[in-house]
Amino acid sequence: MISLDDMMVFAKVAERKSFTLAAEELDIGKARVSQIVSKLEQSLNTRLLHRTTRSLSLTDAGARYYDKCKLIGEIALEANAETQDTNQIPSGIIRISTPSSAMVDILSEFLHLYPKIKLDIVESDSYSNLIESRCDIALRASSALEDSSLYAVKLGYFRDMLCASPAYLAKVAPVTKPEDLLQLDWISHHIVHGDKQLTLTNNQGTITRLPHSPKVQVRTSATVKEFVLNDLGFAIMPSFMMKNELARGELTRLLPDVHDLAIPIYAVYQEKALMPLRVRTLIEFLRQKERAFE
């Protein structure tokens, strides 16, 4: 039977990337720490660490095992704290992947409510960041999960819109029908919209497809927005990213009868049963903010 104490010793070694530093922090001998990790590897029949005379790093199996050990340690701390204090306050670091800096207002409100929580934000539209960067949560405009270990909870809906800056539109012919877009420069979010055709969908579900090549291809929604605001073309953008600019007149919506697509937004995460209180708290907070994504 593998000891939970031994798992916590391994977690400390993985965290500190050093047998010596882990031993000092745990106040036990370095030889004992090394012995515990070796015994774990034998029990698991898996190498958890790459060891050299100068460095220590996790194997792929070791990285996955460390994530589980860390979660178990956090759950144990929370269980003890909840027993001691029924009014426990969520605390600690949440690593979150989000496609847009437009989430700053929502996340700022969350931090004001829970000042003991810290956020480590990764701005990315790629699912890979959730796994490779070991994010606790990813906010994504899709429920498609590329890994069976992932879970998703719907937070609300936003609207996909065509937009351009007034300065750019002043330089081109009026846009009154879908085909007029073919004469304009397209700023494409390559991951979402590709580079071969515009696909437009109205609120009745009617789809219009136009073969078009983008002037600029990018990989994040934030970058799409910056190019559009720099008067370089039109783009398809989520409503929550552009509502302030629309209100200030810095962006103009195009062809709302042609493209007005409601898209669900999800919080995607890796663990369901062993979820830290701070992560559960953030997910519940976001679920209450459904209108903020519109």
Protein Blocks (a to p, Z undefined) as FASTA:
>chain_A
ZZfklmmmmmmmmmnopaklmmmmnopafklmmmmmmmmmmmnopafbdcdfkbccddfk
lmmmmmmmmmmmmmmmmmmmmmmomkbccedjdddddfbfklmmmmmmmmmmmmmbccdd
dddfbfklmmmnopabdcddbfbdfbfkbccddfbdcdddddddfklmmmpccdfbfklm
mmpccdddfklnojmbccdddfkopacddddddfbdcfbfklmmmmmmnopaccdddfkl
mmmmmmnopaccehkllnccddddddddfbfklgcfklmmmmmmmmmmmmmmZZ
